[in-house]
């Protein structure tokens, strides 16, 4: 099925486009009143595991805000769950893994699963979403980077610093690398399944990559992301988003990924210098800035787009949209990108 609005796909291939494409991380979710209605009725993993609900939530921002891509409604923690760890999602508190990995012995509790068995509901949702989208815009599939998943699997909950996860790597490096490789193998199979089901683009989220030094980022994160990109890049355009890891832009560009997400803490011009001309940059509007008055948002979007220079750029936020952002502010962001040419 041909995609009517293929701006993002063309931008990722490095083609000149009539305007900059735009979508927002976490666009399917908590700032939309229509999502909150479903959240009242169904638990978090129930929403992820019911293809009809995941489809409805994935399509909401396409219909309501007018973005140039849909992103699958799911969660990065479905992978640790499929590997055998219990994951609870406590509303407004975040994820809890009550029985985290602490020693080599604990690795006996995790497996590299058959993704078609444990994660079939994601593939079912993707097929349903593709049918409902009917080629309007591309669908982005995703997974968490192995390092970010290790952080949750070892720490057992969210953290600003993930010191326990880091200590695990520094005191038990062999165990850490075994776990990282298991996560990587699972993720490759999982993402290949997403592509087979119909995902048009894959994004790898390394939310906690920026917590590592440049040398440790290579050791505990990038060498595993590189395996994932290598396994997928000939099948589908891939985007790496490693929050805060601007120090590794050059190395991430060298993986062969088609796109790199950047946050608001680096100037677009500098990011382009690091990345070189052959990769698309995605970002980098500060999500908190969407709380500004609409005229300010419009002006700031223009400033951002000028800084990226129009070619090989996908407009996005530098991280996920915040729950308290009014829908008309999100729409103003999208509209401002569309109107600038």
Secondary structure, DSSP 8 states (H G I E B T S, - for coil): ---SB-HHHHHHTT---SS-EE--TT-SSTT-HHHHHHHHHS-HHHHHH-HHHHHHHHHHHHHHT--SEEE----TTHHHHHTT---EEETTTEEE-TT---SGGGGGG-----HHHHSHHHHHHHHHHHHHHTTSBEEEEEEE-HHHHHHHHHHSB--SS-HHHHHHHHH-HHHHHHHHHHHHHHHHHHHHHHHHHT-SEEEEEETTGGGS-HHHHIIIIIHHHHHHHHHHTTTSEEEEEETT-GGGHHHHHTTT-SEEE--TTS-HHHHHHHH-TTSEEEEEE-GGGGGS-HHHHHHHHHHHHHHHTSSSEEEEESS---TT--HHHHHHHHHHHHH--
